[in-house]
Every structure is written in structure tokens, then in C-alpha cells.
Amino acid sequence: GCVFEGSRGIRIHDIPDGTSNTVAIGEAPYAAILWTEPRDVDIAIYPGLGDPEGFSSDHIGGVNFLMVDGAVRFLSENIQGDTLRNLFTRNDGNLVGSF
């Protein structure tokens, strides 16, 4: 349900939750994933922010994410797990308001 799913491209109309409500890319400097490697951080295994093997940052208090609409958002490490999952899922119908 993420925007980079498999080898098939995703179009804007494949993101019914909205481009401002869907994460494209996030910081994961310690996850041992090369930036050119087509592999994702599994949020089922690393559901919170700040875990060095998952999404993390050298910034205090949160992690930067690029949304599909091009905006960069700093998400608090205290974000609720359900809210984070909703932001990663492009077509679950769970729209996120303020975060």
C-alpha cells in the first residue's frame, strides 16, 4: 500500500488518500540501506520513529519525511503508530488531519 510498491509504478490517481497525506521517503541513516537500493524500512518491524534500524534522524525529537506532494514534514518521534501507518498507506481511506 506504499507509493513504492513492487516494480510497477504508481500514478497520482493510485493515491486516493491524497498526496499531502502520503509519505514518499523518510530519513533512515542508520538502517544499513543504501540510498540507491530498492528496499524499504518495514514499519511492521520498526513501527516507531527513532529506532536506528528503522526511520531515525540526527535531529532531536523526530524525523524528516518527504510527502508525495513534495512537502517536507518533520514528524515527532512521539507520533502514534496508527497515524504513522496511515501516512505510509496511500489507499487505506484513513486520512490524517493535523500531525
N, C-alpha and C positions, 0 to 999 in steps of 0.2 A: 503493500500500500504506500510505499515511499515514492518520491519522484524519480529516483534512480533504481529502477526495479528490473532486474534481468538485462538482457541485451537489447530489448526493444525500447525505442524512445517514447517519451511521454509528451503529449501535447497539452496546451493550456486547457482545452476542454476536458482533459482527463483529470483535472484538478477541481472537482466541483466544490470542495471546501474553501476554495479561494487562494490566490497566490500570496496574499498577505497573511494567511492563516496556515501556511505550509512551509516547513523548513526544507531548504535545499542542501546546505552544507554547514557543518559546525566545526569548532576547534577540537582537535584531538591530538595534541603534540606529543603525547607520551604513549599512544596506543599502538606503536610499532606498525603503523600502516603508512606506507609511502604515499605522498600526496597524489602520485600518478597511478597508484594501484586501485583497481576497481573492486574495492572491498569496503564494506560498511562497518560501523560500530553497531553491534547488536544491542538495541535498547532493552531487549528482553533479558539479556545477561547483565548489562550495565544500565539500569533504569534511572539512576540519578546523575546529577552533574557533579563533577569534581573527582570522580574515580579516575586515576591515571590511565587505566586501560580502556576507559570509555571517553566520553566528552569531558574535557577538562581545559584549564587555561592557567596561565601565569597571572591573570587578572584576579584581584581579590573579589570574592563574592559571587562570581558567575562566569559564564562562558558566552562568547560571541557566536551568533548564528546568522547565516545569510538566508533570507527568506526567498521564496521563488519570485516575488515581485521586485527583488533587487535591494530591498531594505536590509540593513544590518541591525539585529536586535541583541542586546545584552540581556541574557536570561539569568535570573538569580539562581544560585545553587540550591535555594530553598523552594524552587518551583515544585508543585505537586506532580507526582508521577503520571497521573491521568492526563493532566494538562500537557505535559511533555509528549506523551504518546499521541495525543490528538494533534499536536503541531507537526509531528512526523508523518502522520497518516493523511494522505491527500484526498481520500474519498470515503471517510467514515461517517460524515454528516454531523460530527461533533465540532461545531465552530467554536473558536476560542475568542472571547472578548478581550478584556484587558489582561495583559500578562507581564 
